Amino acid sequence: MRALLVVNPKATSTNHRTRDVLMRALGAAMDLTVEETGYRGHAAAIAGAAHEKGFDAVAVLGGDGTINETVNGLLRAQPATPAADRPALIVIPGGSANVFARALGLPNNPVEATGAALEALRDGRRRTIGLGEAVWDRDVSHGDSGAEPPTGPQGSRYFTFCAGLGYDAEVVRAVEGLRSAGCKATPALYVKTALSHYFLTDRRNPSMRLERPRQAPQGRIFMAIVSNTAPWTYAGPRPINPTPWAGFETGLDLLALRKMGLSAVLGLVRQIIGERSGLPTGRHLVQAHDEEEFTLSASRPVAFQLDGDYLGERERVLFRSIPDALQVLV
């Protein structure tokens, strides 16, 4: 097998020595070419050329952001190609949260995950998964999101595990600012930022509404979480499960909040921490399961994140499920 390894040299949980060990292990099992990322969007550009160069698989050593870029590169290069006919994905977690890798059932340790990937390669184990796609109008500001993300004609991006509008995206934005100032991305940093930012977010004026085909719109929404799988994220070893029925083999799930009062938020937090099978309850919640398509619109620009990557402010985002989009060695 010919494989391309995309390496983020700044991955949070690896160092040069660990990366060298992993590359040697993968190189002993396959014909391996290694490419390091140097800037935002570079992983997408590298992965986009993988099929044309004859690679059978693309391995990623990095966090959720690098994985997201790689997935977008693979699909943008061959949007109409069946998953079996494009390079398969090999995931080696190297970030702080590694939500996508853990949702696939991979170990959170990069060395152990490499061992699992090599076992999957030896046994020929592949899993075909669905993805989500977010589509927005180009004329909406990117805010301070930095470089332009990989986009389609309108502005679009695939996501592997989640997207969000509102408070959670505001927290992602704040954490990215702290990271650019030199802070290390840790679960404690996210929790601390979420707590402090709660008192800064607008908790009085809901701006969003949910629009679904053949259903009446539901408005007065403060915050919306869109999930392609469960859990939504992790707080250290503990999963956070606002949409426990979400999965790679179903459509998209949604949890939206119509109240942002302290009691409502704390009540939700208590319900979603840990392994959960039942849905959160509350009259202030808007929920949807296994949806093919829906739109979140806002009366003013609201913060938007996708797979933990802040993408600026949006006023209207269409979400749709892309079934059987990608093969993963797992």
C-alpha positions as CSV (number, residue, x, y, z in Angstrom):
1,M,0.0,0.0,0.0
2,R,1.2,3.5,-0.9
3,A,0.3,6.0,1.9
4,L,0.8,9.7,2.4
5,L,1.4,10.8,6.0
6,V,0.3,14.4,6.8
7,V,2.1,15.6,9.9
8,N,1.3,18.7,11.9
9,P,4.7,19.4,13.5
10,K,3.0,21.6,16.1
11,A,0.5,18.9,17.2
12,T,-0.1,19.3,21.0
13,S,0.5,15.8,22.3
14,T,3.6,14.7,20.2
15,N,7.2,15.7,20.0
16,H,9.9,15.1,17.4
17,R,11.0,11.9,19.0
18,T,7.5,10.5,19.1
19,R,6.8,11.5,15.5
20,D,10.0,9.8,14.4
21,V,9.0,6.5,16.1
22,L,5.5,6.6,14.5
23,M,6.9,7.4,11.1
24,R,9.3,4.4,11.3
25,A,6.5,2.1,12.4
26,L,4.2,3.1,9.6
27,G,7.1,3.1,7.1
28,A,7.9,-0.5,7.9
29,A,4.3,-1.6,7.0
30,M,3.7,0.5,3.9
31,D,5.3,2.6,1.2
32,L,5.2,5.9,3.1
33,T,5.7,9.5,1.9
34,V,5.7,12.1,4.7
35,E,4.6,15.7,4.3
36,E,4.6,18.3,7.1
37,T,2.1,21.1,7.2
38,G,3.4,24.7,7.4
39,Y,0.3,26.9,7.4
40,R,-3.4,26.9,7.9
41,G,-5.1,25.0,5.0
42,H,-1.9,23.2,4.0
43,A,-3.2,19.8,5.0
44,A,-6.1,20.2,2.6
45,A,-3.8,21.1,-0.2
46,I,-1.6,18.1,0.5
47,A,-4.5,15.6,0.8
48,G,-6.2,17.1,-2.3
49,A,-3.4,15.8,-4.5
50,A,-3.2,12.3,-2.9
51,H,-5.4,10.4,-5.4
52,E,-3.8,12.0,-8.5
53,K,-0.4,10.9,-7.1
54,G,-1.6,7.3,-6.7
55,F,-1.8,7.0,-2.9
56,D,-4.1,4.3,-1.5
57,A,-4.4,5.9,1.9
58,V,-3.8,9.2,3.7
59,A,-2.7,9.1,7.3
60,V,-2.9,12.1,9.5
61,L,-0.9,12.8,12.6
62,G,-2.4,15.8,14.2
63,G,-5.4,17.2,16.0
64,D,-9.0,17.6,14.9
65,G,-8.2,20.7,12.9
66,T,-5.6,19.0,10.8
67,I,-7.9,16.0,10.3
68,N,-10.7,18.2,9.2
69,E,-8.5,19.9,6.6
70,T,-7.3,16.6,5.3
71,V,-10.8,15.2,5.0
72,N,-11.9,18.4,3.1
73,G,-8.9,18.0,0.8
74,L,-9.8,14.4,0.0
75,L,-13.4,15.2,-0.7
76,R,-12.9,18.4,-2.6
77,A,-10.6,16.7,-5.0
78,Q,-13.2,14.0,-5.9
79,P,-16.6,15.3,-4.7
80,A,-18.6,12.8,-6.8
81,T,-16.3,9.7,-6.3
82,P,-17.6,6.8,-4.1
83,A,-15.7,6.5,-0.8
84,A,-14.2,3.1,-1.9
85,D,-12.5,4.8,-4.9
86,R,-10.7,7.6,-3.1
87,P,-7.8,7.2,-0.6
88,A,-8.8,5.8,2.8
89,L,-8.1,7.8,5.9
90,I,-5.8,6.7,8.7
91,V,-6.2,8.7,11.9
92,I,-3.3,9.1,14.5
93,P,-4.5,11.5,17.2
94,G,-2.0,14.2,18.1
95,G,-4.1,17.1,19.4
96,S,-5.5,18.0,22.8
97,A,-9.1,16.6,22.5
98,N,-8.9,14.2,19.5
99,V,-12.7,14.0,19.4
100,F,-12.9,12.4,15.9
101,A,-10.4,9.7,16.7
102,R,-12.0,8.8,20.0
103,A,-15.4,8.7,18.4
104,L,-14.1,6.1,16.0
105,G,-13.0,4.0,19.0
106,L,-9.3,4.7,18.6
107,P,-6.9,5.0,21.6
108,N,-6.2,8.6,22.6
109,N,-2.5,7.9,22.7
110,P,-0.7,8.4,19.3
111,V,1.5,5.3,19.8
112,E,-1.3,3.0,20.7
113,A,-3.5,4.5,17.9
114,T,-0.7,3.7,15.4
115,G,-0.7,0.2,16.6
116,A,-4.4,0.0,16.1
117,A,-4.1,1.4,12.6
118,L,-1.4,-1.1,11.7
119,E,-3.7,-3.9,13.0
120,A,-6.5,-2.6,10.8
121,L,-4.2,-2.5,7.8
122,R,-3.0,-6.0,8.4
123,D,-6.6,-7.3,8.8
124,G,-8.1,-5.2,6.0
125,R,-10.6,-3.5,8.4
126,R,-12.3,-0.5,7.0
127,R,-15.3,1.5,8.1
128,T,-17.4,3.7,5.8
129,I,-18.7,6.8,7.6
130,G,-20.9,9.7,6.9
131,L,-19.9,13.4,7.2
132,G,-21.7,16.7,7.7
133,E,-21.4,19.7,5.4
134,A,-22.0,23.3,6.3
135,V,-22.8,25.8,3.5
136,W,-23.0,29.6,3.9
137,D,-23.1,32.7,1.8
138,R,-19.7,34.2,1.0
139,D,-20.9,37.8,1.8
140,V,-21.0,37.0,5.5
141,S,-17.9,38.2,7.4
142,H,-15.2,35.7,8.5
143,G,-14.6,38.0,11.5
144,D,-11.1,37.4,12.9
145,S,-10.9,33.8,11.8
146,G,-7.6,34.2,10.0
147,A,-7.0,32.6,6.6
148,E,-9.8,31.6,4.4
149,P,-10.9,28.0,5.1
150,P,-11.3,25.4,2.2
151,T,-14.5,26.4,0.5
152,G,-16.8,25.5,-2.4
153,P,-18.8,27.9,-4.7
154,Q,-20.8,29.4,-1.9
155,G,-18.5,28.9,1.0
156,S,-18.7,25.4,2.4
157,R,-16.8,22.9,4.5
158,Y,-17.2,19.3,5.6
159,F,-17.1,18.3,9.2
160,T,-16.4,15.0,10.9
161,F,-18.0,15.4,14.3
162,C,-19.6,18.7,15.1
163,A,-20.4,22.3,14.3
164,G,-22.0,25.1,16.3
165,L,-23.4,28.6,16.3
166,G,-23.5,30.9,19.3
167,Y,-22.0,30.5,22.8
168,D,-19.9,27.3,22.1
169,A,-18.4,29.0,19.0
170,E,-17.7,32.1,21.1
171,V,-15.7,29.9,23.5
172,V,-13.8,28.3,20.7
173,R,-12.9,31.9,19.4
174,A,-11.7,32.9,22.8
175,V,-9.6,29.8,23.3
176,E,-8.0,30.4,19.8
177,G,-7.1,33.9,20.9
178,L,-5.5,32.5,24.1
179,R,-3.6,29.9,22.1
180,S,-2.2,32.5,19.8
181,A,-1.0,34.3,22.9
182,G,1.0,31.3,23.9
183,C,-1.5,29.3,26.1
184,K,-1.5,25.6,25.7
185,A,-4.8,24.0,24.7
186,T,-5.9,21.9,27.6
187,P,-9.3,20.7,28.9
188,A,-8.8,23.1,31.9
189,L,-8.3,26.0,29.5
190,Y,-11.6,25.3,27.7
191,V,-13.5,24.8,30.9
192,K,-12.1,28.0,32.5
193,T,-12.8,30.0,29.3
194,A,-16.4,28.6,29.0
195,L,-17.1,29.7,32.6
196,S,-15.7,33.2,32.3
197,H,-17.2,33.8,28.8
198,Y,-20.7,32.8,30.0
199,F,-21.0,36.2,31.7
200,L,-19.9,38.0,28.5
201,T,-22.3,36.3,26.0
202,D,-25.7,37.7,25.2
203,R,-28.2,35.8,27.4
204,R,-31.2,38.1,26.8
205,N,-31.7,38.4,23.1
206,P,-32.0,35.1,21.1
207,S,-31.2,35.7,17.5
208,M,-31.5,32.3,15.7
209,R,-34.2,30.1,14.3
210,L,-34.2,26.5,13.0
211,E,-35.7,25.9,9.5
212,R,-36.5,22.3,8.4
213,P,-38.2,21.1,5.2
214,R,-41.9,20.5,5.7
215,Q,-41.9,21.8,9.3
216,A,-42.7,25.1,10.9
217,P,-39.6,27.2,11.9
218,Q,-38.6,27.2,15.5
219,G,-37.2,30.5,16.8
220,R,-35.8,32.3,19.8
221,I,-32.6,30.2,19.9
222,F,-29.4,31.3,21.7
223,M,-27.1,28.5,20.9
224,A,-27.1,25.5,18.5
225,I,-25.0,22.3,18.5
226,V,-24.9,20.2,15.3
227,S,-23.5,16.7,15.6
228,N,-22.4,14.0,13.2
229,T,-21.5,11.6,15.9
230,A,-21.4,11.2,19.7
231,P,-19.9,12.4,21.9
232,W,-19.8,16.1,21.1
233,T,-16.5,16.7,22.8
234,Y,-14.5,15.6,25.9
235,A,-13.6,17.2,29.2
236,G,-10.4,15.3,29.8
237,P,-11.4,11.6,29.9
238,R,-15.1,12.4,30.4
239,P,-17.4,12.5,27.3
240,I,-19.8,15.4,26.8
241,N,-23.0,14.0,25.2
242,P,-25.7,16.5,24.3
243,T,-26.7,14.4,21.3
244,P,-26.2,10.8,22.4
245,W,-28.1,9.3,19.4
246,A,-25.9,10.9,16.8
247,G,-23.7,8.5,14.8
248,F,-21.5,8.2,11.7
249,E,-24.2,5.9,10.1
250,T,-27.1,8.3,10.6
251,G,-28.0,11.9,9.5
252,L,-27.2,15.0,11.6
253,D,-28.5,15.6,15.1
254,L,-29.2,19.0,16.8
255,L,-29.5,20.4,20.3
256,A,-30.4,24.1,20.6
257,L,-31.1,26.2,23.7
258,R,-33.9,28.7,24.0
259,K,-32.8,29.8,27.5
260,M,-29.3,30.8,28.6
261,G,-30.1,31.4,32.3
262,L,-27.7,29.9,34.8
263,S,-30.2,27.3,36.1
264,A,-31.1,26.2,32.5
265,V,-27.4,25.9,31.5
266,L,-26.3,24.1,34.7
267,G,-29.3,21.7,34.4
268,L,-28.2,20.8,30.8
269,V,-24.6,20.3,31.9
270,R,-25.6,17.9,34.6
271,Q,-27.5,15.8,32.0
272,I,-24.8,15.6,29.3
273,I,-21.6,14.7,31.2
274,G,-20.6,11.1,30.9
275,E,-21.8,8.1,28.8
276,R,-25.5,8.7,28.1
277,S,-28.1,6.9,26.1
278,G,-31.1,9.1,26.8
279,L,-31.7,12.5,25.4
280,P,-31.5,15.6,27.6
281,T,-34.9,16.9,28.7
282,G,-36.3,20.4,29.2
283,R,-38.9,22.6,27.6
284,H,-36.2,25.1,26.6
285,L,-34.5,22.6,24.4
286,V,-34.9,22.1,20.6
287,Q,-33.8,18.7,19.4
288,A,-33.6,16.9,16.1
289,H,-32.3,13.4,15.2
290,D,-31.1,11.8,11.9
291,E,-31.8,14.9,9.8
292,E,-30.8,15.0,6.1
293,E,-30.8,18.8,6.0
294,F,-31.7,21.9,8.0
295,T,-30.8,25.6,8.2
296,L,-29.9,27.8,11.1
297,S,-30.5,31.5,10.4
298,A,-29.8,34.5,12.6
299,S,-31.1,38.1,12.8
300,R,-27.5,39.2,13.4
301,P,-24.0,37.7,12.8
302,V,-23.3,34.9,15.3
303,A,-20.1,33.1,16.0
304,F,-19.6,29.8,14.1
305,Q,-17.3,26.9,14.7
306,L,-16.8,23.6,12.9
307,D,-14.8,20.6,14.3
308,G,-13.5,23.0,17.0
309,D,-12.2,25.5,14.4
310,Y,-13.5,29.1,14.6
311,L,-14.8,30.2,11.2
312,G,-16.0,33.8,11.9
313,E,-19.6,35.1,12.2
314,R,-22.5,33.9,10.1
315,E,-26.1,34.9,9.6
316,R,-27.3,31.7,7.7
317,V,-25.8,28.2,7.5
318,L,-27.3,25.2,5.7
319,F,-26.3,21.9,7.3
320,R,-26.7,18.6,5.4
321,S,-25.7,15.0,5.9
322,I,-23.3,13.3,3.5
323,P,-23.8,9.6,3.9
324,D,-21.1,7.0,3.1
325,A,-18.6,9.8,2.4
326,L,-15.3,8.4,3.6
327,Q,-13.5,5.1,4.3
328,V,-11.4,4.9,7.5
329,L,-8.9,2.2,8.5
330,V,-10.0,1.5,12.1
